[in-house]
Amino acid sequence: MARSKDATASSKSLVLIAFVLAIATLYFGRQIFIPLALAFVLGFLLTPFVTLLQKLRFGRVPAVLTVLVLSFALIGAMTWSVAAQLVEIMVQLPDYKDNLDAKIQALHTAKGSNLSKATDTLRDLNKELADLPGQISSSHPLDSRAARTARPVAVQVAQPTSNLVEDLRALLGPLAGPIETAAIVVIFTLFMLVNREDLRNRAIRLAGHGQIHAMTQALDDAARRLSRYLLLQCLVNAVYGLVFGVGLYFVGVPHALLWGVFTGVLRFVPYIGTLIAALLPVAMALAVFPGWHHAAIAFGIFVVLEMVVSNFVEPLLYGAHTGISSLAILVTTVFWATIWGPVGLILSTPLTVCLIVLGRHVPHLSFLEVVLGDEPVLLPEQCFYQRLLALDQEEARTIAEAHLKANSLESLYDLVILPTLKLAEQDHHREHLDDSKRRFVLRSVKELIEDLGGEYAEAAQAASAIDDVPKIPIACIAATPGEDDLVAIMLAQLLRQAGLASREFRSGSIDRMVQSILRTDSKIVCVSSISPSSVAEARILCRRLRANIPDVQIVTGFWSLESNTAQQRLGQGCLSTLVSTLSEAVSQVRQLTNLPDAAKTSSEPQVPNLTV
């Protein structure tokens, strides 16, 4: 046991060390990994176009070169136009100064107000703090005299010999870095598109021969999801930017093309990108026009367009989500932006989608899908049971009501309540659930079942009023106390909702339950057995019923056992129809009530799907 704990601790330490090393590698190697990631995303984006050209009888290399030339020519033309308009805006900024000053003055708080007094106080305090270092230095005359007499010493620095690369960098200035990155991205993208099959095979080989199926699924899923998502997102953002730019043009905002391009590009940045894209043209409208209505119209265009695209266009095209949870999008955006800067903002969503795909298909990385994905990590019955274990009855009821909004009562009982009772029984049998919590779980479930029974009582009465439904007495009994009692109540409710005359009986001594059934003259008996250990009680109850009521029809629900196992454990002496779900039990009872009278009164009852 000690060795097992040491091995677990060592494994967690290795995972933590590997995680830290991975982050450090991504940060310090960003000069290589940023172009590689950009090329990776561009490869997924451009692969469908390369494939289309190949279908048109283009060779691999000509198709790749054609797509790359057209793509980067389009990007270059847009970049040149945007840069030219940015330069023009910088030149025209002094012309907008008077208009901006007037709007700022209009926003100033009236003199004498509390906010104005507080602002003046803070301004005076800040001024006094700024003057403090000068006062301290003036109190030391020797230091001041030494500072005045000090003379700078001339130092000759040897000028290094220049080369072509450094001369080009000096000539390009701040554009040198982006141009170098773009050149590396072009080279990486070219080789990825030309040799994509070879890269795929190498990735599969690195995963090992035993992981060929998993890696093939992962690569196919990543290629399909990423290619489709990136293409649709590029299309949506391009149309979004075009419509926004056209709207700004008709409003009269200068440089509408620039703001449209900014909007299309910044929409790749989750959450904040779209807002920044809207604020830029609004600020331009405030600077250019004397009033406020042009800025309000520009912002109104953005709001309407964003509402339409977010609520109608995107859900129609790619389901309104990328498979990433909202919190994961926020966290990963901050993470990639911290490591890789502005490029990380744009790449955060595609890279996170790749991580989720890996977590879905590679067992050792399954935690990535749990942490980052938007799929529910707990089933409804697990959520319901977990909230009951936490003594949170209100939230458990909320989960049940949410399930009922889209499903029937039978579905709630079969898919949520019954599995919850099975989990409670298993935990109690393993001594993982103490008696107090078990009583709380059973009491909460019983209260919910009784409330739902009252809500559906009218539907049950309407169904029972139908004349062509046979009014055969049906008894629902429990093999053991506790969970079986609740299942019997649920089954009786569902039978009444189906228009059948059913009644539940609490568990007790076998003789007492048999006498109760004899008094009600029940012709069909449904026995509930949720625990595998209660099969013996179900078998004894079945035999006693058969001995006292020869023509009784028995439906036994073994909710935790497979049919074959239940048949073997029930034995040869108990003739019964076996079911494993409440819906099956209702269906079997409905079939039994529709049998001819001769079959019902026969000494050898003919039971459909009879198992021995």
C-alpha positions in Angstrom: 0.0 0.0 0.0 2.8 2.4 0.9 4.5 1.6 -2.4 1.3 2.4 -4.3 1.0 5.7 -2.5 4.6 6.6 -3.3 4.1 5.7 -6.9 1.0 7.8 -7.1 2.8 10.8 -5.5 5.8 10.3 -7.9 3.5 10.2 -10.9 1.8 13.4 -9.9 5.1 15.1 -9.3 6.3 14.0 -12.8 3.1 15.4 -14.4 3.6 18.7 -12.6 7.2 18.9 -13.6 6.3 18.1 -17.2 3.6 20.8 -17.2 6.0 23.5 -15.9 8.6 22.5 -18.4 6.0 22.6 -21.2 5.0 26.2 -20.3 8.7 27.3 -20.0 9.4 25.7 -23.4 6.5 27.5 -25.0 7.5 30.8 -23.5 11.3 30.8 -24.1 10.9 29.1 -27.5 8.2 31.5 -28.7 10.4 32.7 -31.6 10.0 29.3 -33.1 6.7 28.1 -31.7 4.7 31.2 -32.8 5.5 30.8 -36.5 5.0 27.0 -36.1 1.6 27.5 -34.6 0.5 30.1 -37.2 1.6 27.7 -39.9 -0.2 24.9 -38.3 -3.5 26.8 -38.2 -3.0 28.2 -41.7 -2.3 24.6 -42.9 -5.8 23.5 -41.6 -7.4 26.6 -43.1 -5.8 26.2 -46.6 -5.9 22.4 -46.9 -9.5 22.4 -48.4 -8.4 24.8 -51.1 -5.3 22.8 -51.9 -7.5 19.6 -52.1 -9.9 21.4 -54.4 -7.1 22.4 -56.8 -5.8 18.9 -56.8 -9.2 17.6 -57.8 -9.0 20.0 -60.7 -5.8 18.2 -62.0 -3.3 20.5 -60.3 -0.2 18.8 -58.9 0.5 19.0 -55.2 3.3 21.6 -55.4 1.6 23.9 -58.0 -1.6 23.7 -55.9 0.2 24.6 -52.7 2.1 27.5 -54.4 -1.1 28.8 -56.0 -3.0 28.9 -52.8 -0.1 30.4 -50.8 0.5 33.1 -53.4 -3.1 34.1 -53.6 -3.6 34.0 -49.8 -0.5 36.0 -48.9 -1.1 38.4 -51.7 -4.6 39.1 -50.3 -3.2 39.5 -46.8 -0.4 41.8 -48.1 -2.8 44.0 -50.0 -5.1 44.4 -47.0 -2.1 45.1 -44.7 -0.8 47.7 -47.1 -4.2 49.4 -47.3 -4.6 49.4 -43.5 -1.1 50.7 -43.0 -1.7 53.6 -45.4 -5.0 54.5 -43.7 -3.3 54.4 -40.3 -0.6 56.8 -41.5 -3.3 59.1 -42.8 -5.1 59.1 -39.5 -1.9 59.9 -37.6 -1.4 62.9 -40.0 -4.9 64.1 -39.5 -5.0 63.8 -35.6 -4.1 67.5 -35.0 -7.1 68.5 -37.0 -9.4 66.7 -34.6 -7.9 68.2 -31.4 -10.4 71.1 -31.1 -13.4 68.8 -31.5 -12.0 66.3 -28.9 -11.3 69.2 -26.4 -14.8 70.4 -26.7 -16.3 67.0 -26.0 -13.9 66.5 -23.1 -15.0 69.9 -21.6 -18.6 68.9 -22.1 -18.0 65.8 -20.0 -16.4 67.7 -17.1 -18.2 67.7 -13.8 -19.8 71.0 -12.7 -17.7 73.2 -10.4 -18.5 72.9 -6.7 -19.9 69.3 -6.9 -18.7 66.7 -4.5 -17.0 64.7 -7.3 -15.2 67.8 -8.5 -14.0 68.6 -5.0 -12.7 65.1 -4.5 -10.9 65.3 -7.9 -9.2 68.6 -7.0 -8.1 67.2 -3.6 -6.5 64.1 -5.2 -4.8 66.3 -7.9 -3.3 68.6 -5.2 -2.1 65.6 -3.1 -0.5 64.1 -6.2 1.3 67.4 -6.9 2.6 67.6 -3.3 3.9 64.0 -3.5 5.6 64.7 -6.8 7.4 67.8 -5.3 8.6 65.8 -2.3 11.9 64.3 -3.9 13.0 67.9 -4.9 12.6 69.1 -1.3 14.7 66.2 0.1 17.5 66.8 -2.4 17.6 70.5 -1.6 18.2 69.8 2.1 21.6 68.3 1.4 23.8 71.1 0.0 27.0 69.0 -0.2 25.2 66.4 -2.4 23.8 69.3 -4.6 27.3 70.9 -4.9 28.8 67.6 -5.9 26.1 67.0 -8.5 26.7 70.5 -10.0 30.5 70.0 -10.2 30.3 66.6 -11.7 31.2 66.4 -15.4 30.4 63.6 -17.8 33.4 61.5 -19.0 33.6 60.9 -22.7 33.8 57.2 -23.6 34.7 56.0 -27.0 32.7 52.9 -28.1 34.0 50.8 -30.9 31.5 50.5 -33.7 31.0 46.8 -34.7 31.2 45.9 -38.4 27.8 45.8 -40.0 26.4 43.0 -42.2 23.5 42.7 -44.7 21.0 41.3 -42.2 21.6 44.0 -39.6 21.5 46.7 -42.3 18.1 45.3 -43.5 16.8 45.3 -39.9 17.9 48.9 -39.4 16.3 49.9 -42.7 12.9 48.2 -41.8 12.9 49.4 -38.2 10.0 48.0 -36.2 8.7 46.1 -39.2 11.7 43.8 -39.2 10.3 41.4 -36.6 6.9 40.9 -38.2 8.4 40.4 -41.6 10.8 37.8 -40.3 8.0 36.0 -38.6 5.8 36.1 -41.8 8.7 34.7 -43.8 9.1 31.8 -41.4 5.4 31.2 -41.4 5.3 31.0 -45.2 8.1 28.4 -45.2 6.5 26.3 -42.5 3.1 26.4 -44.2 4.6 25.5 -47.5 6.3 22.4 -46.1 3.3 21.4 -44.0 0.9 21.5 -47.0 3.3 19.7 -49.3 4.2 17.0 -46.8 1.0 16.7 -44.8 0.7 12.9 -45.3 4.3 12.4 -44.1 3.7 14.6 -41.1 0.5 12.6 -40.3 2.3 9.3 -40.5 5.1 10.5 -38.3 2.6 11.7 -35.7 0.9 8.3 -35.8 4.3 6.5 -35.5 5.3 8.7 -32.5 2.1 7.6 -30.7 3.1 3.9 -31.1 1.7 1.0 -33.0 -1.0 0.4 -30.3 -2.4 3.9 -30.7 -2.9 3.9 -34.5 -6.6 3.8 -34.3 -6.8 6.5 -31.6 -4.4 8.8 -33.4 -6.1 8.3 -36.7 -9.4 9.4 -35.1 -7.8 12.3 -33.4 -6.1 13.6 -36.5 -9.3 13.1 -38.6 -11.4 14.8 -35.9 -8.9 17.7 -35.6 -8.7 18.2 -39.3 -12.5 18.1 -39.8 -13.4 20.3 -36.8 -10.6 22.8 -37.2 -10.9 23.2 -41.0 -14.6 23.6 -40.8 -14.5 25.9 -37.8 -11.7 28.2 -39.2 -13.3 28.4 -42.7 -16.7 29.3 -41.3 -15.2 31.8 -38.8 -13.2 33.5 -41.5 -16.3 33.7 -43.7 -18.4 35.1 -40.8 -15.8 37.6 -39.7 -15.1 38.8 -43.3 -18.9 39.4 -43.9 -19.2 41.0 -40.5 -16.3 43.4 -41.2 -17.7 44.1 -44.7 -21.2 44.9 -43.5 -19.8 47.0 -40.6 -17.5 48.9 -42.9 -20.3 49.6 -45.4 -22.5 50.9 -42.6 -19.8 53.2 -41.3 -19.3 54.4 -44.9 -22.9 55.5 -45.2 -22.8 57.1 -41.8 -19.9 59.1 -43.0 -17.2 57.8 -40.6 -13.8 58.3 -42.3 -11.6 55.3 -43.2 -14.5 52.8 -43.1 -12.4 50.2 -44.9 -9.9 50.3 -42.1 -12.5 49.8 -39.4 -14.1 47.0 -41.3 -10.8 45.1 -41.6 -10.1 45.7 -37.9 -13.5 44.4 -37.0 -13.0 41.2 -39.0 -9.6 40.6 -37.6 -10.3 41.4 -33.9 -13.4 39.1 -33.9 -10.9 36.2 -33.8 -10.0 37.4 -30.2 -12.6 36.1 -27.8 -14.8 38.5 -25.8 -12.7 41.7 -25.9 -11.8 41.7 -29.6 -15.3 42.6 -30.8 -15.7 45.4 -28.2 -12.4 46.9 -29.2 -13.3 46.8 -32.8 -16.5 48.7 -32.1 -14.8 51.4 -29.9 -12.3 52.4 -32.5 -14.7 53.7 -35.1 -16.9 55.2 -32.4 -13.9 57.2 -31.1 -13.2 58.3 -34.7 -16.8 59.5 -35.1 -16.5 61.5 -31.8 -13.3 63.1 -33.1 -14.5 64.0 -36.5 -18.2 65.1 -36.0 -19.2 68.0 -33.7 -22.2 66.2 -32.3 -22.9 62.8 -30.7 -25.4 61.2 -33.0 -22.9 59.9 -35.5 -21.0 58.0 -32.8 -24.4 56.7 -31.5 -25.4 55.5 -34.9 -22.0 53.7 -35.4 -22.4 52.0 -32.0 -26.0 51.1 -32.9 -24.9 49.4 -36.1 -22.4 47.4 -34.1 -25.0 46.3 -31.5 -27.5 45.2 -34.1 -24.9 43.4 -36.2 -23.5 41.6 -33.1 -26.9 40.5 -31.9 -27.8 39.1 -35.3 -24.5 37.3 -35.9 -24.1 35.9 -32.4 -27.7 34.7 -31.9 -28.7 33.6 -35.5 -25.8 33.3 -37.9 -23.2 31.6 -35.7 -25.6 29.1 -34.1 -26.8 28.2 -37.6 -23.3 27.7 -39.1 -21.3 26.1 -36.3 -23.5 25.6 -33.4 -22.6 28.8 -31.5 -19.7 27.1 -29.7 -16.4 25.4 -30.5 -16.6 22.7 -27.9 -14.8 24.9 -25.3 -16.4 26.0 -22.1 -16.8 29.8 -21.5 -14.5 29.8 -18.5 -11.9 27.7 -20.5 -12.0 30.3 -23.4 -11.3 33.1 -20.9 -8.5 31.2 -19.1 -6.8 30.0 -22.3 -7.1 33.4 -23.9 -5.2 35.0 -21.0 -2.7 32.1 -20.9 -1.8 32.2 -24.6 -1.7 36.1 -24.5 0.6 36.0 -21.6 3.0 33.6 -23.3 2.8 34.7 -26.9 1.4 38.2 -26.7 -1.1 39.5 -29.4 -0.6 36.5 -31.6 -1.6 34.3 -28.6 -5.0 36.1 -28.5 -5.8 35.2 -32.1 -4.5 31.6 -31.8 -6.0 30.8 -28.4 -9.2 29.3 -29.7 -7.8 27.1 -32.5 -5.0 25.8 -30.2 -7.4 25.0 -27.4 -9.6 23.1 -29.8 -6.6 21.0 -30.7 -5.9 20.3 -27.1 -9.6 19.2 -26.6 -9.3 16.8 -29.6 -6.2 15.3 -28.1 -7.9 14.9 -24.8 -10.8 13.2 -26.4 -8.8 10.5 -28.2 -5.6 10.0 -26.2 -6.4 8.4 -22.8 -3.4 9.9 -21.0 -4.6 13.4 -21.9 -8.3 12.9 -21.2 -8.1 15.5 -18.4 -7.8 18.2 -21.1 -11.3 17.4 -22.4 -12.7 17.5 -18.9 -11.0 20.8 -18.0 -11.5 22.6 -21.3 -14.5 21.0 -22.9 -18.1 22.2 -22.7 -19.6 18.8 -22.5 -21.2 17.9 -19.1 -18.7 15.9 -17.1 -21.4 14.4 -14.9 -24.5 12.6 -16.1 -27.9 14.0 -14.9 -28.4 11.2 -12.4 -24.9 11.7 -11.1 -25.5 15.4 -10.6 -28.8 14.7 -8.9 -27.3 12.1 -6.6 -24.3 14.4 -5.9 -26.5 17.3 -4.8 -28.4 14.9 -2.5 -25.2 13.7 -1.0 -24.3 17.4 -0.4 -27.7 17.8 1.4 -28.8 20.3 -1.3 -32.3 19.3 -1.9 -33.3 22.4 -3.7 -30.7 22.1 -6.4 -31.5 18.4 -6.8 -35.1 19.3 -7.4 -34.0 22.0 -9.9 -32.1 19.3 -11.9 -35.1 17.1 -11.9 -37.4 19.9 -13.1 -34.9 20.9 -15.8 -35.0 17.3 -17.1 -38.8 17.3 -17.0 -39.0 20.4 -19.2 -37.7 18.4 -22.2 -38.7 14.9 -21.2 -41.6 12.8 -19.8 -42.1 11.7 -16.3 -41.3 8.2 -17.3 -37.9 9.4 -18.7 -37.2 11.2 -15.4 -37.9 8.1 -13.3 -36.0 5.8 -15.6 -33.0 8.0 -16.4 -32.5 10.0 -13.2 -34.4 8.8 -10.2 -33.9 5.0 -10.6 -30.1 5.3 -11.3 -29.9 7.6 -8.3 -31.5 4.9 -6.1 -29.2 2.3 -7.5 -26.1 4.4 -6.7 -27.4 5.0 -3.2 -28.0 1.3 -2.7 -24.5 0.4 -4.0 -22.8 3.0 -1.8 -24.8 1.9 1.3 -23.9 -1.8 0.6 -20.2 -0.8 0.3 -20.5 1.2 3.5 -19.7 4.4 1.7 -23.0 6.0 2.6 -23.9 6.3 6.3 -27.5 5.8 7.5 -28.2 9.5 8.1 -27.3 10.5 4.5 -29.1 7.5 3.1 -32.3 8.5 5.0 -32.0 12.0 3.7 -31.6 10.8 0.1 -34.6 8.4 0.4 -36.7 11.1 2.1 -35.8 13.7 -0.6 -36.6 11.3 -3.4 -39.9 10.3 -1.8 -41.0 13.9 -1.4 -40.1 14.6 -5.0 -42.0 11.5 -6.2 -45.1 12.4 -4.2 -45.1 16.0 -5.5 -44.8 14.8 -9.1 -47.5 12.3 -8.5 -49.8 15.1 -7.3 -48.9 17.2 -10.4 -49.7 14.4 -12.8 -52.8 13.1 -10.9 -55.2 14.8 -13.3 -53.5 13.2 -16.3 -53.8 9.8 -14.6 -57.5 10.3 -13.9 -58.1 11.4 -17.5 -56.3 8.3 -18.7 -58.2 5.9 -16.4 -61.5 7.4 -17.6 -61.1 5.9 -21.0 -63.6 3.1 -21.5 -61.6 0.7 -23.6 -58.8 0.4 -21.0 -59.2 -2.8 -18.9 -59.7 -2.1 -15.2 -57.6 -5.0 -13.9 -56.2 -4.5 -10.4 -52.5 -4.2 -10.4 -50.3 -4.4 -7.3 -46.7 -2.9 -7.1 -44.8 -4.3 -4.2 -41.2 -4.0 -2.9 -38.9 -7.0 -2.2 -37.0 -5.1 0.5 -37.6 -1.8 2.4 -36.0 1.5 1.3 -35.2 2.0 -2.3 -37.6 -0.8 -3.5 -40.5 1.0 -1.9 -39.8 4.2 -3.9 -39.4 2.3 -7.1 -42.8 0.6 -6.5 -44.4 4.0 -5.9 -42.9 5.3 -9.2 -44.1 2.3 -11.2 -47.6 2.6 -9.7 -47.7 6.3 -10.8 -46.6 5.5 -14.3 -49.2 2.7 -14.6 -51.9 5.0 -13.4 -50.7 7.6 -15.9 -51.2 4.9 -18.6 -54.8 4.5 -17.5 -54.3 1.3 -15.5 -55.7 0.6 -12.0 -52.5 0.2 -10.0 -51.7 0.4 -6.3 -48.4 0.3 -4.4 -47.8 -1.7 -1.2 -45.0 -1.0 1.3 -42.6 -3.8 2.0 -43.1 -6.0 5.0 -43.4 -9.6 5.9 -44.1 -11.8 2.9 -47.3 -13.3 4.5 -48.7 -9.8 5.1 -48.0 -8.6 1.5 -49.6 -11.8 0.1 -52.7 -11.3 2.2 -52.9 -7.6 1.1 -52.8 -8.7 -2.5 -55.5 -11.3 -1.9 -57.8 -8.7 -0.4 -57.4 -6.4 -3.4 -57.9 -9.3 -5.8 -54.9 -8.1 -7.9 -54.5 -10.1 -11.1 -51.1 -8.6 -12.0 -48.3 -8.1 -9.5 -45.1 -6.1 -10.1 -42.2 -6.9 -7.8 -39.4 -4.4 -7.4 -35.8 -5.6 -6.6 -33.1 -3.0 -6.8 -30.4 -4.7 -4.8 -28.7 -7.8 -6.1 -28.8 -9.2 -2.5 -32.6 -8.9 -2.5 -33.1 -11.6 -5.2 -33.7 -14.2 -2.6 -36.6 -12.2 -1.1 -38.0 -11.6 -4.7 -37.8 -15.4 -5.4 -39.6 -16.3 -2.1 -42.3 -13.7 -2.7 -42.8 -14.9 -6.3 -43.2 -18.5 -5.2 -45.6 -17.6 -2.3 -47.7 -15.5 -4.7 -47.8 -18.4 -7.2 -48.9 -20.8 -4.5 -51.7 -18.6 -3.1 -52.9 -17.0 -6.4 -52.4 -19.6 -9.2 -53.6 -17.3 -12.0 -51.6 -14.3 -11.0 -49.4 -12.6 -13.6 -46.0 -11.6 -12.1 -43.6 -8.9 -13.5 -40.3 -8.7 -11.7 -38.0 -5.8 -12.0 -34.4 -6.5 -11.4 -33.1 -3.0 -11.8 -29.4 -3.8 -11.1 -29.0 -7.1 -12.8 -28.7 -8.3 -16.4 -31.5 -10.5 -17.6 -29.4 -13.6 -17.9 -28.0 -13.2 -14.4 -31.5 -12.5 -13.0 -33.0 -15.6 -14.7 -30.3 -17.8 -13.2 -30.7 -16.4 -9.7 -34.5 -16.4 -9.8 -34.5 -20.2 -10.3 -36.8 -22.6 -12.1 -39.6 -22.5 -9.6 -40.6 -18.9 -10.2 -42.5 -18.2 -13.4 -42.1 -14.4 -14.1 -41.6 -11.8 -16.7 -38.3 -10.0 -16.1 -37.7 -6.3 -16.8 -34.8 -3.9 -16.1 -36.4 -0.5 -16.6 -39.7 1.1 -15.6 -40.6 1.7 -19.3 -40.2 -2.0 -19.9 -42.4 -2.8 -16.9 -45.2 -0.5 -18.1 -45.0 -2.0 -21.6 -45.2 -5.5 -20.2 -48.2 -4.7 -18.0 -50.0 -3.1 -20.9 -49.5 -6.3 -22.9 -50.8 -8.4 -20.0 -53.9 -6.3 -19.7 -54.7 -6.8 -23.4 -54.6 -10.6 -23.3 -57.9 -12.6 -24.1 -60.0 -13.6 -21.1 -59.3 -17.3 -21.7 -55.6 -16.7 -21.3 -56.1 -14.8 -18.1 -58.2 -17.5 -16.5 -56.0 -20.4 -17.6 -54.4 -22.5 -14.9 -51.2 -22.3 -16.9 -50.9 -18.5 -17.4 -49.5 -17.5 -20.8 -47.1 -14.7 -20.1 -45.5 -12.9 -23.1 -41.7 -13.0 -23.1 -41.9 -15.6 -20.3 -38.5 -16.5 -18.8 -37.8 -19.4 -16.4 
